[in-house]
Amino acid sequence: MSQRVTIADVARAAGVSPTTVSHALNGRGQVDARTRERVAQAAATLGYRPNLRAQRLRTGEAHMIVLLSSMPFAVAGGPARLGFLMEIAAVAAAAALERGLAMVLAPPLETGHAPLDLLDVDGALVIEPSADDPNLDALRRRGLPVVSIGRQGGTRDPAPYVDLHSRQATDLLLEHLLAQGARRIALVVGKAERNSYTQAQAAYDAMVSSRGMPRLCMSVDEALGEEGGLAAAAELLERDAGIDAFCVPVDAFATGVARHLARIGRRVPQDVMLATRYDGVRARISDPPLTAIDLHLDEVAHLAIDLLFDHLRGDTARREVAGPAPQLVLRASSQRLP
């Protein structure tokens, strides 16, 4: 699909400013008849269609935003029922409506990106984008305001974002496992260049370096989902049978680790402790339930909508907002000691 013609394209073709094009096409301002006709001809030749939702934004009427994630369905689906995405969506939709915004949800697809060319939106929330996230790149090429929930990984020029404090969240998990007696902790993260994975690895590397512990870390393809976590656990335990705890930020991987431990007769938490990051459905229904992190996603969703609304109105001063501090949720999978 060809790229949408913008008001800037019409302005270049007509030899006038974008403001003049806007006034000429909308019957506003002081534009002489000859210029108005030249602008109309240029718009017709290029096939320009005005963004009606952007016009409604300027007049205070409702317009459309999209909430999406490029996390593959193997991670986002299953028992989680798109949990992370849907938990944010429920609050974000209500917060958006309070500001006159309609919100459409674009669930993750097997290809890892949504058909954004089919969505005529004015802005977007993107959940934990990777360094080369195709959704975020497509949105920014269209010149649309974008806010990410979690800093975009692997770039010095990230989209405006709400910080999820991924390093702090991992520190909480690791400190808890150490306090429960763990001495050979393994880390399983995703291979994609996401900020949460980078921060988790940084926290883990700092821990093993400061304590002289073995580095037992594996990166897994997100598309493998639970099976990827299962395979990682098998390989790590073959490498070091003395592993006494797994820190697994991705809940789908954590479920896979739990399955492998049950398969080989390792008891949780008596033999091996297990903790994950997202306090969602997978963590709660696991047997035993998994220690996790409350990211306070309801507050995060409100902050993200506030930030996006500022950028939709042209107020781009804020590019980073601190989310609420993560909080450890203790469950049976990691509690050995009182």
C-alpha beads as a LAMMPS data file, in Angstrom:
LAMMPS data file: protein, C-alpha beads

338 atoms
337 bonds

1 atom types
1 bond types

-500.0 500.0 xlo xhi
-500.0 500.0 ylo yhi
-500.0 500.0 zlo zhi

Masses

1 110.0

Atoms # bond

1 1 1 0.000 0.000 0.000
2 1 1 1.422 3.404 -0.933
3 1 1 2.276 5.879 1.789
4 1 1 -0.499 8.269 2.683
5 1 1 -0.261 11.740 1.079
6 1 1 0.217 14.381 3.744
7 1 1 -0.575 18.069 3.956
8 1 1 3.158 18.735 3.607
9 1 1 3.138 16.956 0.215
10 1 1 0.303 19.185 -0.990
11 1 1 2.121 22.280 0.277
12 1 1 5.266 21.402 -1.691
13 1 1 3.284 20.726 -4.856
14 1 1 1.367 24.012 -4.562
15 1 1 4.385 26.056 -3.506
16 1 1 2.798 27.263 -0.262
17 1 1 3.059 26.523 3.458
18 1 1 1.201 23.670 5.189
19 1 1 -0.773 26.307 7.122
20 1 1 -1.947 27.873 3.849
21 1 1 -3.008 24.447 2.590
22 1 1 -4.996 23.858 5.767
23 1 1 -6.714 27.223 5.531
24 1 1 -7.413 26.849 1.813
25 1 1 -8.970 23.397 2.125
26 1 1 -10.982 24.225 5.234
27 1 1 -12.212 27.667 4.183
28 1 1 -10.394 29.456 6.977
29 1 1 -7.928 32.346 7.067
30 1 1 -7.082 34.930 4.449
31 1 1 -6.303 32.921 1.302
32 1 1 -6.897 34.496 -2.110
33 1 1 -9.046 32.661 -4.640
34 1 1 -6.155 31.870 -7.013
35 1 1 -4.055 30.276 -4.256
36 1 1 -7.076 28.391 -2.956
37 1 1 -7.672 26.958 -6.431
38 1 1 -3.993 25.992 -6.844
39 1 1 -4.041 24.168 -3.519
40 1 1 -7.260 22.336 -4.433
41 1 1 -5.765 21.206 -7.753
42 1 1 -2.574 19.978 -6.080
43 1 1 -4.619 18.049 -3.497
44 1 1 -6.755 16.456 -6.207
45 1 1 -3.720 15.512 -8.328
46 1 1 -1.925 13.885 -5.389
47 1 1 -5.068 12.184 -4.089
48 1 1 -4.853 13.914 -0.730
49 1 1 -7.519 12.990 1.824
50 1 1 -7.703 15.193 4.932
51 1 1 -7.260 13.485 8.277
52 1 1 -10.710 14.057 9.685
53 1 1 -9.740 12.746 13.097
54 1 1 -6.882 15.233 13.362
55 1 1 -9.323 17.998 12.456
56 1 1 -11.650 16.813 15.209
57 1 1 -8.757 16.915 17.668
58 1 1 -8.241 20.600 16.930
59 1 1 -11.904 21.308 17.533
60 1 1 -12.016 19.238 20.713
61 1 1 -14.093 16.376 19.298
62 1 1 -13.334 12.648 19.631
63 1 1 -10.522 11.018 17.636
64 1 1 -8.810 7.632 17.464
65 1 1 -5.708 6.074 19.012
66 1 1 -4.412 2.504 18.855
67 1 1 -2.914 0.276 21.552
68 1 1 -0.640 -2.467 20.274
69 1 1 2.200 -4.810 21.091
70 1 1 4.662 -6.602 18.829
71 1 1 5.190 -9.396 21.370
72 1 1 4.484 -12.662 19.514
73 1 1 1.315 -14.592 20.327
74 1 1 3.340 -17.453 21.817
75 1 1 4.207 -15.089 24.681
76 1 1 1.060 -12.960 24.757
77 1 1 -1.534 -15.709 24.199
78 1 1 -2.256 -19.027 25.862
79 1 1 -3.573 -18.988 29.447
80 1 1 -2.550 -15.321 29.686
81 1 1 -5.346 -14.351 27.258
82 1 1 -3.223 -11.380 26.145
83 1 1 -3.053 -10.535 29.861
84 1 1 -0.398 -7.814 29.857
85 1 1 -1.981 -6.113 26.845
86 1 1 -5.553 -6.476 28.086
87 1 1 -4.748 -5.270 31.604
88 1 1 -3.389 -2.047 30.131
89 1 1 -6.187 -1.826 27.564
90 1 1 -9.009 -1.886 30.106
91 1 1 -7.686 1.129 31.981
92 1 1 -6.308 2.954 28.939
93 1 1 -9.649 2.781 27.119
94 1 1 -11.474 4.370 30.055
95 1 1 -8.782 7.019 30.514
96 1 1 -8.857 7.772 26.793
97 1 1 -12.633 8.240 26.752
98 1 1 -12.345 10.756 29.585
99 1 1 -10.251 12.865 27.203
100 1 1 -12.516 12.437 24.191
101 1 1 -10.371 9.709 22.631
102 1 1 -11.640 6.484 21.104
103 1 1 -9.215 3.546 21.314
104 1 1 -8.800 0.535 19.051
105 1 1 -6.868 -2.560 20.148
106 1 1 -4.447 -4.278 17.778
107 1 1 -3.516 -7.668 19.307
108 1 1 -0.164 -9.283 18.486
109 1 1 -0.100 -11.375 15.319
110 1 1 2.038 -14.348 14.345
111 1 1 4.033 -12.040 12.062
112 1 1 4.904 -9.876 15.069
113 1 1 3.291 -6.703 13.736
114 1 1 -0.167 -5.324 13.060
115 1 1 -1.505 -4.123 9.639
116 1 1 -1.235 -0.474 10.635
117 1 1 -1.880 0.767 7.096
118 1 1 -5.466 -0.385 7.598
119 1 1 -5.882 1.701 10.767
120 1 1 -6.633 5.397 10.306
121 1 1 -5.458 6.544 13.736
122 1 1 -4.014 9.763 15.120
123 1 1 -1.670 8.366 17.735
124 1 1 -0.552 5.162 19.397
125 1 1 0.514 3.419 22.570
126 1 1 3.083 0.659 21.943
127 1 1 3.873 -1.859 24.676
128 1 1 7.574 -2.581 25.322
129 1 1 8.839 -2.082 21.741
130 1 1 12.069 -3.729 20.643
131 1 1 14.921 -1.891 18.942
132 1 1 13.597 -2.712 15.468
133 1 1 9.876 -2.746 16.299
134 1 1 8.063 -2.572 12.909
135 1 1 4.925 -1.076 14.445
136 1 1 6.731 1.827 16.052
137 1 1 8.817 2.493 12.939
138 1 1 5.702 2.552 10.739
139 1 1 3.884 4.916 13.085
140 1 1 6.800 7.329 13.304
141 1 1 7.228 7.348 9.517
142 1 1 3.616 8.492 9.309
143 1 1 4.436 11.333 11.664
144 1 1 2.007 10.121 14.322
145 1 1 2.492 10.815 18.038
146 1 1 3.622 7.602 19.743
147 1 1 4.158 6.771 23.412
148 1 1 5.724 3.498 24.489
149 1 1 4.923 1.672 27.709
150 1 1 8.437 0.735 28.715
151 1 1 11.443 2.366 27.058
152 1 1 12.217 1.223 23.522
153 1 1 15.255 -1.043 23.544
154 1 1 18.529 -0.499 21.733
155 1 1 18.232 3.142 20.698
156 1 1 19.457 6.518 21.903
157 1 1 16.387 8.216 20.448
158 1 1 13.437 6.304 21.902
159 1 1 9.835 7.325 21.495
160 1 1 8.383 9.164 24.512
161 1 1 7.774 6.533 27.177
162 1 1 6.571 5.562 30.619
163 1 1 9.435 3.891 32.483
164 1 1 8.584 0.446 33.902
165 1 1 11.749 0.307 36.054
166 1 1 12.857 -3.029 34.622
167 1 1 16.252 -2.993 36.372
168 1 1 14.596 -2.367 39.736
169 1 1 12.034 -5.125 39.113
170 1 1 14.785 -7.661 38.394
171 1 1 16.760 -6.522 41.430
172 1 1 13.693 -7.202 43.597
173 1 1 13.398 -10.759 42.257
174 1 1 17.104 -11.524 42.606
175 1 1 17.386 -10.046 46.102
176 1 1 14.400 -12.099 47.225
177 1 1 15.855 -15.335 45.820
178 1 1 19.168 -14.630 47.537
179 1 1 17.397 -13.918 50.826
180 1 1 15.640 -17.292 50.515
181 1 1 19.000 -19.042 50.291
182 1 1 19.612 -19.281 46.523
183 1 1 23.285 -19.505 45.558
184 1 1 23.175 -20.689 41.944
185 1 1 20.553 -18.568 40.197
186 1 1 19.847 -18.963 36.475
187 1 1 18.342 -16.215 34.294
188 1 1 16.167 -16.840 31.221
189 1 1 15.251 -13.830 29.033
190 1 1 14.074 -13.199 25.471
191 1 1 16.445 -12.737 22.531
192 1 1 14.707 -9.622 21.194
193 1 1 16.417 -6.316 21.932
194 1 1 13.856 -5.095 24.462
195 1 1 14.811 -2.758 27.271
196 1 1 13.324 -5.063 29.914
197 1 1 15.626 -7.906 28.808
198 1 1 18.702 -5.673 28.662
199 1 1 17.989 -4.320 32.124
200 1 1 17.335 -7.799 33.517
201 1 1 20.675 -9.032 32.176
202 1 1 22.455 -5.966 33.609
203 1 1 20.969 -6.601 37.059
204 1 1 21.852 -10.288 36.883
205 1 1 25.430 -9.667 35.691
206 1 1 25.984 -7.180 38.510
207 1 1 24.738 -9.729 41.046
208 1 1 26.884 -12.656 39.893
209 1 1 29.939 -10.412 39.529
210 1 1 29.645 -8.930 43.018
211 1 1 29.075 -12.334 44.664
212 1 1 31.412 -14.487 42.601
213 1 1 28.516 -16.671 41.459
214 1 1 28.460 -18.653 38.182
215 1 1 26.810 -16.898 35.230
216 1 1 23.948 -19.168 34.141
217 1 1 22.042 -17.166 31.564
218 1 1 20.145 -18.059 28.384
219 1 1 18.324 -15.969 25.769
220 1 1 15.279 -17.564 24.134
221 1 1 13.388 -16.784 20.945
222 1 1 10.067 -15.264 22.021
223 1 1 8.219 -17.159 19.288
224 1 1 8.967 -20.431 21.139
225 1 1 6.858 -19.370 24.131
226 1 1 6.546 -21.979 26.894
227 1 1 8.486 -24.571 24.892
228 1 1 11.404 -22.159 24.746
229 1 1 11.423 -21.825 28.519
230 1 1 11.241 -25.593 28.925
231 1 1 14.191 -26.142 26.590
232 1 1 16.222 -23.419 28.308
233 1 1 15.658 -24.988 31.719
234 1 1 16.732 -28.399 30.404
235 1 1 19.930 -27.005 28.887
236 1 1 20.850 -24.901 31.911
237 1 1 20.317 -27.792 34.346
238 1 1 22.398 -30.055 32.134
239 1 1 25.126 -27.423 32.251
240 1 1 24.840 -27.029 36.043
241 1 1 22.742 -29.518 38.004
242 1 1 23.225 -27.418 41.147
243 1 1 20.954 -24.585 39.993
244 1 1 18.692 -23.771 42.923
245 1 1 16.639 -20.893 41.492
246 1 1 15.388 -19.530 38.181
247 1 1 14.665 -15.843 37.568
248 1 1 12.502 -15.783 34.433
249 1 1 11.056 -12.337 33.608
250 1 1 8.836 -13.606 30.735
251 1 1 5.874 -15.445 32.257
252 1 1 5.492 -17.794 29.272
253 1 1 9.099 -18.903 29.678
254 1 1 8.559 -19.283 33.437
255 1 1 5.645 -21.658 32.800
256 1 1 7.915 -23.713 30.547
257 1 1 10.594 -23.841 33.236
258 1 1 7.988 -25.030 35.761
259 1 1 6.872 -27.780 33.380
260 1 1 10.429 -29.059 32.976
261 1 1 11.078 -29.033 36.723
262 1 1 7.912 -31.088 37.292
263 1 1 8.911 -33.460 34.485
264 1 1 12.289 -34.258 36.049
265 1 1 10.964 -34.415 39.620
266 1 1 12.507 -31.194 40.948
267 1 1 10.228 -29.758 43.617
268 1 1 9.363 -26.048 43.642
269 1 1 10.470 -24.354 45.850
270 1 1 12.168 -27.067 47.972
271 1 1 14.678 -28.053 45.260
272 1 1 14.498 -25.131 42.843
273 1 1 12.862 -21.735 43.367
274 1 1 11.154 -19.904 40.514
275 1 1 10.107 -16.275 40.040
276 1 1 8.828 -14.215 37.110
277 1 1 8.138 -10.549 36.401
278 1 1 4.548 -10.075 35.243
279 1 1 1.982 -10.778 37.946
280 1 1 -0.624 -12.106 35.525
281 1 1 -2.745 -15.191 34.903
282 1 1 0.185 -17.522 34.274
283 1 1 1.832 -16.596 37.578
284 1 1 -1.394 -17.074 39.535
285 1 1 -2.516 -20.411 38.088
286 1 1 0.894 -22.066 38.096
287 1 1 1.375 -24.983 40.499
288 1 1 2.696 -23.685 42.810
289 1 1 1.757 -20.045 42.114
290 1 1 4.743 -17.953 41.039
291 1 1 6.346 -15.086 42.904
292 1 1 6.078 -12.101 40.581
293 1 1 6.179 -8.304 40.312
294 1 1 3.219 -5.932 40.519
295 1 1 4.024 -3.316 37.873
296 1 1 0.901 -1.302 38.771
297 1 1 -0.245 -1.380 35.171
298 1 1 -3.425 0.550 35.959
299 1 1 -1.362 3.578 36.974
300 1 1 1.011 3.006 34.052
301 1 1 -1.914 3.086 31.596
302 1 1 -3.163 6.417 32.995
303 1 1 0.313 7.934 32.766
304 1 1 0.723 6.723 29.174
305 1 1 -2.613 8.203 28.084
306 1 1 -1.735 11.520 29.768
307 1 1 1.608 11.637 27.963
308 1 1 0.108 10.703 24.597
309 1 1 -2.642 13.298 24.995
310 1 1 0.003 15.976 25.590
311 1 1 1.769 14.999 22.367
312 1 1 -1.505 14.887 20.421
313 1 1 -2.106 18.498 21.494
314 1 1 1.386 19.493 20.368
315 1 1 2.907 19.705 23.853
316 1 1 6.031 17.573 23.357
317 1 1 8.101 18.834 26.291
318 1 1 7.795 15.609 28.305
319 1 1 9.481 12.576 26.772
320 1 1 9.901 10.369 29.826
321 1 1 7.549 9.707 32.729
322 1 1 8.485 7.570 35.728
323 1 1 6.005 4.800 36.347
324 1 1 5.140 3.626 39.882
325 1 1 7.764 1.610 41.731
326 1 1 7.482 -2.162 41.130
327 1 1 6.402 -4.255 44.095
328 1 1 7.263 -7.864 44.902
329 1 1 4.314 -10.279 45.161
330 1 1 5.412 -13.257 47.250
331 1 1 4.004 -16.684 46.410
332 1 1 4.819 -20.317 47.154
333 1 1 7.263 -20.822 44.249
334 1 1 10.088 -19.024 46.048
335 1 1 9.304 -19.105 49.779
336 1 1 11.582 -21.515 51.607
337 1 1 12.163 -19.477 54.726
338 1 1 9.704 -17.726 57.094

Bonds

1 1 1 2
2 1 2 3
3 1 3 4
4 1 4 5
5 1 5 6
6 1 6 7
7 1 7 8
8 1 8 9
9 1 9 10
10 1 10 11
11 1 11 12
12 1 12 13
13 1 13 14
14 1 14 15
15 1 15 16
16 1 16 17
17 1 17 18
18 1 18 19
19 1 19 20
20 1 20 21
21 1 21 22
22 1 22 23
23 1 23 24
24 1 24 25
25 1 25 26
26 1 26 27
27 1 27 28
28 1 28 29
29 1 29 30
30 1 30 31
31 1 31 32
32 1 32 33
33 1 33 34
34 1 34 35
35 1 35 36
36 1 36 37
37 1 37 38
38 1 38 39
39 1 39 40
40 1 40 41
41 1 41 42
42 1 42 43
43 1 43 44
44 1 44 45
45 1 45 46
46 1 46 47
47 1 47 48
48 1 48 49
49 1 49 50
50 1 50 51
51 1 51 52
52 1 52 53
53 1 53 54
54 1 54 55
55 1 55 56
56 1 56 57
57 1 57 58
58 1 58 59
59 1 59 60
60 1 60 61
61 1 61 62
62 1 62 63
63 1 63 64
64 1 64 65
65 1 65 66
66 1 66 67
67 1 67 68
68 1 68 69
69 1 69 70
70 1 70 71
71 1 71 72
72 1 72 73
73 1 73 74
74 1 74 75
75 1 75 76
76 1 76 77
77 1 77 78
78 1 78 79
79 1 79 80
80 1 80 81
81 1 81 82
82 1 82 83
83 1 83 84
84 1 84 85
85 1 85 86
86 1 86 87
87 1 87 88
88 1 88 89
89 1 89 90
90 1 90 91
91 1 91 92
92 1 92 93
93 1 93 94
94 1 94 95
95 1 95 96
96 1 96 97
97 1 97 98
98 1 98 99
99 1 99 100
100 1 100 101
101 1 101 102
102 1 102 103
103 1 103 104
104 1 104 105
105 1 105 106
106 1 106 107
107 1 107 108
108 1 108 109
109 1 109 110
110 1 110 111
111 1 111 112
112 1 112 113
113 1 113 114
114 1 114 115
115 1 115 116
116 1 116 117
117 1 117 118
118 1 118 119
119 1 119 120
120 1 120 121
121 1 121 122
122 1 122 123
123 1 123 124
124 1 124 125
125 1 125 126
126 1 126 127
127 1 127 128
128 1 128 129
129 1 129 130
130 1 130 131
131 1 131 132
132 1 132 133
133 1 133 134
134 1 134 135
135 1 135 136
136 1 136 137
137 1 137 138
138 1 138 139
139 1 139 140
140 1 140 141
141 1 141 142
142 1 142 143
143 1 143 144
144 1 144 145
145 1 145 146
146 1 146 147
147 1 147 148
148 1 148 149
149 1 149 150
150 1 150 151
151 1 151 152
152 1 152 153
153 1 153 154
154 1 154 155
155 1 155 156
156 1 156 157
157 1 157 158
158 1 158 159
159 1 159 160
160 1 160 161
161 1 161 162
162 1 162 163
163 1 163 164
164 1 164 165
165 1 165 166
166 1 166 167
167 1 167 168
168 1 168 169
169 1 169 170
170 1 170 171
171 1 171 172
172 1 172 173
173 1 173 174
174 1 174 175
175 1 175 176
176 1 176 177
177 1 177 178
178 1 178 179
179 1 179 180
180 1 180 181
181 1 181 182
182 1 182 183
183 1 183 184
184 1 184 185
185 1 185 186
186 1 186 187
187 1 187 188
188 1 188 189
189 1 189 190
190 1 190 191
191 1 191 192
192 1 192 193
193 1 193 194
194 1 194 195
195 1 195 196
196 1 196 197
197 1 197 198
198 1 198 199
199 1 199 200
200 1 200 201
201 1 201 202
202 1 202 203
203 1 203 204
204 1 204 205
205 1 205 206
206 1 206 207
207 1 207 208
208 1 208 209
209 1 209 210
210 1 210 211
211 1 211 212
212 1 212 213
213 1 213 214
214 1 214 215
215 1 215 216
216 1 216 217
217 1 217 218
218 1 218 219
219 1 219 220
220 1 220 221
221 1 221 222
222 1 222 223
223 1 223 224
224 1 224 225
225 1 225 226
226 1 226 227
227 1 227 228
228 1 228 229
229 1 229 230
230 1 230 231
231 1 231 232
232 1 232 233
233 1 233 234
234 1 234 235
235 1 235 236
236 1 236 237
237 1 237 238
238 1 238 239
239 1 239 240
240 1 240 241
241 1 241 242
242 1 242 243
243 1 243 244
244 1 244 245
245 1 245 246
246 1 246 247
247 1 247 248
248 1 248 249
249 1 249 250
250 1 250 251
251 1 251 252
252 1 252 253
253 1 253 254
254 1 254 255
255 1 255 256
256 1 256 257
257 1 257 258
258 1 258 259
259 1 259 260
260 1 260 261
261 1 261 262
262 1 262 263
263 1 263 264
264 1 264 265
265 1 265 266
266 1 266 267
267 1 267 268
268 1 268 269
269 1 269 270
270 1 270 271
271 1 271 272
272 1 272 273
273 1 273 274
274 1 274 275
275 1 275 276
276 1 276 277
277 1 277 278
278 1 278 279
279 1 279 280
280 1 280 281
281 1 281 282
282 1 282 283
283 1 283 284
284 1 284 285
285 1 285 286
286 1 286 287
287 1 287 288
288 1 288 289
289 1 289 290
290 1 290 291
291 1 291 292
292 1 292 293
293 1 293 294
294 1 294 295
295 1 295 296
296 1 296 297
297 1 297 298
298 1 298 299
299 1 299 300
300 1 300 301
301 1 301 302
302 1 302 303
303 1 303 304
304 1 304 305
305 1 305 306
306 1 306 307
307 1 307 308
308 1 308 309
309 1 309 310
310 1 310 311
311 1 311 312
312 1 312 313
313 1 313 314
314 1 314 315
315 1 315 316
316 1 316 317
317 1 317 318
318 1 318 319
319 1 319 320
320 1 320 321
321 1 321 322
322 1 322 323
323 1 323 324
324 1 324 325
325 1 325 326
326 1 326 327
327 1 327 328
328 1 328 329
329 1 329 330
330 1 330 331
331 1 331 332
332 1 332 333
333 1 333 334
334 1 334 335
335 1 335 336
336 1 336 337
337 1 337 338
